[in-house]
Amino acid sequence: MTTPKLLSVNVGLPRSVESRGRTVRTGIFKEPVLFRVHVGKLNVDGDRQADLRVHGGPDKAVYAYDFSGYTHWRRELSRELPFGQFGENLTVDGLPETEVRIGDTYRIGAALLQVSEPRSPCFKLAMKMELPTFPKAFLAAGRTGFYLRVLEEGEIGAGDAIELVSRETRGITVLDATRQIYGG
């Protein structure tokens, strides 16, 4: 197996967008950065969440999405999807939901991050994908990505290796947690 790696760091600030006849405030629009960035306890520098009731905070400071999900959705939707499309901060390779466990701890660059929970898709993902039923398909595919808490702040950048520091041997995979929480 190849060493997991960080393909892209993506950030964005909240903005107001029109959706279904109403104005929605969202931070789902992320763009890759071309330089190393600091990961703090609550987010990645240059990134903010719009709705802190359901996004952000110490247990959801960083959102990661595996490249295998991009491969799947590019094939399923027959369209190109740029990194950051799913609102993720980290586009990673080698960390699929079928293998990553809740509680696993990873070193990326100078930051130490711990997997906290699967991502729950919302209407803002449907809006971004321009597909009203996308959240349901996202859950059904089991390709949700996962949130991370920051145990040690530090700089990260695209190309960094991702090192498994500790594995939660009794923990469940992100996919199993997704199915327990959301069914399927």
Beta strands, then each sheet from edge to edge (+ up, - down):
strand 1: 5-11
strand 2: 15-19
strand 3: 22-26
strand 4: 31-32
strand 5: 37-39
strand 6: 62-66
strand 7: 90-93
strand 8: 105-108
strand 9: 111-118
strand 10: 146-152
strand 11: 154-156
strand 12: 162-166
sheet 1: 4+ 1- 7+ 6+ 10- 9+ 8- 12+
sheet 2: 2+ 3-
sheet 3: 5+ 11-
end
